[in-house]
Amino acid sequence: MTAERVDCLIVGGGAAGLTAAVYLARYRRRLVVVDAGRSRLNWIPRSRNVPGFPEGIEGPELLQRLRAHAARYEVPVVQGCVQGLGGRDGAFEVQLEGRVLRARKLLLATGARDVEPELPGLEPGLAAGNVRYCPVCDGFETQRQRVAVLGKEVHGLRESLFVAGFDNQVTWLAMGSQQDVPPRELARLRERGVLIADQMPLHIHCEPGQGVVVEMADGCRLTFDVLYPALGLAHASELALALGAEAEEDGQLRVDERLQTTVPGLYAAGDVAAGLNQISVAYGHAAIAATAIHNSL
């Protein structure tokens, strides 16, 4: 099979991948975007901290705008997943379904996915906006409300402290992990007035006008306005790791100031790259990485 040659192949069609595509297209580079259709933008009911949208914007609408922006420059987008990846800087080879691409540079914008709690009733809460995943994005909207943070050990504790900074009535649903947290950390919760419920949650009910009701293993029913699962992220870094790229403990790829990974010619942008998981950060990553790729070519 004859390989098609491009300057850069972008894997991922979310905020980082499409922004980088616009930059590279405007640099008049030959590129292709491979999009598996799994952008986390699809799961955002409305974000109010995306610059330029003071009234907020729904995630799917923002994704559609980004796609239209890339289409304005006739960026080729292949729907599907990468099935094989090899080669080296200047001659990466990417296998798609029925197609082989040879790219001088690679940019991974494969993102991450939230680790979901294995609890019945989660999806209706997400649809209603009572279950949320990003207090950095929308903690402002939860001010002076009853908020629960569902997460184990220090990770859940620290997110509880962060949410408490919005003057909320916060309860940490510790999932039986309270005993594994150092006493000095628990003291920080007491100082901020954060309550602790250490029983395991069994079920979530999202009741219109009543928020989220969490049924606990001891039979208690706890009611909140907002529930934040805080079980971490699974970063989609497998393709880079297979090429020998280094990653942090949580799977985020190690990158330099130009967003190049430890593998020459392989770049990463957005949530898969080490840094804060935010749409605005993805935009910035994409601009830096795309410009570095262009200059290196």
Backbone hydrogen bonds, N-H to C=O, Kabsch-Sander energy under -0.5 kcal/mol:
donor,donor_aa,acceptor,acceptor_aa,energy
4,E,100,V,-2.6
6,V,102,R,-2.4
7,D,30,R,-1.6
8,C,30,R,-1.8
9,L,105,K,-2.0
10,I,32,V,-2.9
11,V,9,L,-0.5
11,V,107,L,-2.6
12,G,10,I,-0.7
12,G,34,V,-3.1
18,L,14,G,-2.4
19,T,15,A,-1.5
20,A,16,A,-2.4
21,A,17,G,-1.7
22,V,18,L,-1.9
23,Y,19,T,-2.1
24,L,20,A,-2.7
25,A,21,A,-2.5
26,R,22,V,-2.3
27,Y,23,Y,-1.2
28,R,25,A,-1.4
29,R,24,L,-2.4
31,L,29,R,-0.6
32,V,8,C,-1.3
33,V,76,P,-2.6
34,V,10,I,-3.0
35,D,33,V,-0.6
35,D,78,V,-3.0
36,A,34,V,-0.5
42,N,39,S,-1.5
43,W,40,R,-1.8
44,I,41,L,-1.6
47,S,57,I,-2.7
53,F,50,V,-1.7
56,G,53,F,-2.3
57,I,47,S,-2.0
59,G,44,I,-2.4
62,L,58,E,-2.3
63,L,59,G,-2.4
64,Q,60,P,-2.1
65,R,61,E,-2.2
66,L,62,L,-2.3
67,R,63,L,-2.3
68,A,64,Q,-2.3
69,H,65,R,-2.1
70,A,66,L,-2.1
71,A,67,R,-2.4
72,R,68,A,-1.6
73,Y,69,H,-0.5
73,Y,70,A,-1.2
74,E,71,A,-2.0
75,V,70,A,-1.8
78,V,33,V,-3.4
79,Q,77,V,-0.5
80,G,35,D,-2.2
80,G,78,V,-0.6
83,Q,95,Q,-3.2
84,G,95,Q,-1.2
86,G,93,E,-2.1
88,R,91,A,-0.8
90,G,104,R,-2.2
91,A,88,R,-2.8
92,F,103,A,-2.8
93,E,86,G,-2.1
94,V,101,L,-3.4
95,Q,84,G,-3.0
96,L,94,V,-0.6
96,L,99,R,-3.3
98,G,96,L,-0.8
99,R,96,L,-1.5
101,L,94,V,-2.9
102,R,4,E,-3.9
103,A,92,F,-2.4
103,A,101,L,-0.5
104,R,6,V,-1.6
105,K,7,D,-1.5
106,L,265,G,-2.3
107,L,9,L,-2.5
108,L,267,Y,-3.0
109,A,11,V,-3.3
109,A,107,L,-0.6
113,R,234,A,-1.8
115,V,232,G,-2.4
116,E,114,D,-0.8
119,L,117,P,-2.1
122,L,119,L,-1.0
125,G,121,G,-0.9
126,L,122,L,-1.8
127,A,123,E,-2.5
128,A,124,P,-1.7
129,G,125,G,-0.7
129,G,126,L,-0.9
130,N,125,G,-1.6
131,V,125,G,-1.9
132,R,130,N,-0.5
132,R,227,L,-2.4
138,D,134,C,-2.2
139,G,135,P,-2.1
141,E,138,D,-1.0
142,T,139,G,-1.8
143,Q,140,F,-1.1
144,R,166,F,-1.1
145,Q,142,T,-1.3
147,V,145,Q,-0.7
147,V,169,Q,-2.4
148,A,226,V,-2.5
149,V,171,T,-2.3
150,L,228,Y,-2.8
151,G,149,V,-0.8
151,G,173,L,-1.6
155,H,152,K,-0.6
156,G,152,K,-1.9
157,L,153,E,-2.2
158,R,154,V,-2.9
159,E,155,H,-1.8
160,S,156,G,-1.9
161,L,157,L,-2.0
162,F,158,R,-2.1
163,V,159,E,-2.5
164,A,160,S,-2.0
165,G,161,L,-0.8
165,G,162,F,-1.0
166,F,163,V,-1.9
167,D,164,A,-1.5
169,Q,145,Q,-2.7
170,V,168,N,-0.9
171,T,147,V,-2.3
172,W,195,L,-3.2
173,L,149,V,-2.8
173,L,171,T,-0.7
174,A,172,W,-1.2
174,A,197,A,-1.4
175,M,197,A,-0.6
175,M,199,Q,-0.6
176,G,198,D,-1.3
177,S,174,A,-1.4
180,D,177,S,-1.8
181,V,178,Q,-1.7
185,E,182,P,-1.1
186,L,182,P,-1.7
187,A,183,P,-2.1
188,R,184,R,-0.9
189,L,185,E,-1.1
190,R,186,L,-1.9
191,E,187,A,-2.1
192,R,188,R,-1.3
193,G,189,L,-0.6
193,G,190,R,-1.0
194,V,189,L,-2.4
195,L,170,V,-2.5
197,A,172,W,-2.6
202,L,215,E,-3.6
203,H,215,E,-1.2
204,I,120,P,-2.4
205,H,213,V,-2.9
207,E,205,H,-0.7
207,E,211,G,-2.0
210,Q,207,E,-2.8
211,G,207,E,-1.0
212,V,224,F,-3.3
213,V,205,H,-3.4
214,V,212,V,-0.5
214,V,222,L,-3.3
215,E,203,H,-2.6
215,E,213,V,-0.6
216,M,214,V,-0.5
216,M,220,C,-2.9
217,A,200,M,-2.1
219,G,216,M,-2.0
222,L,214,V,-2.6
222,L,220,C,-0.5
224,F,212,V,-2.9
225,D,146,R,-2.4
226,V,146,R,-1.8
227,L,130,N,-2.7
228,Y,148,A,-3.1
230,A,150,L,-4.0
234,A,113,R,-2.8
235,H,233,L,-0.6
235,H,250,D,-0.7
236,A,111,G,-2.3
237,S,235,H,-2.1
241,L,237,S,-2.4
242,A,238,E,-2.2
243,L,239,L,-0.8
243,L,240,A,-0.8
244,G,241,L,-1.5
245,A,240,A,-2.4
248,E,252,Q,-3.5
251,G,248,E,-1.8
253,L,272,V,-3.2
254,R,246,E,-2.2
256,D,260,Q,-1.8
259,L,256,D,-2.1
261,T,266,L,-3.1
266,L,263,V,-2.1
267,Y,106,L,-3.0
267,Y,265,G,-0.6
268,A,259,L,-2.3
269,A,108,L,-2.3
272,V,269,A,-0.6
273,A,270,G,-1.7
274,A,253,L,-2.4
278,Q,276,L,-1.4
282,A,278,Q,-2.2
283,Y,279,I,-2.2
284,G,280,S,-2.1
285,H,281,V,-3.2
286,A,282,A,-2.5
287,A,283,Y,-2.3
288,I,284,G,-2.4
289,A,285,H,-3.2
290,A,286,A,-2.7
291,T,287,A,-1.8
292,A,288,I,-2.3
293,I,289,A,-2.7
294,H,290,A,-2.5
295,N,291,T,-2.5
296,S,292,A,-2.2
297,L,293,I,-1.5
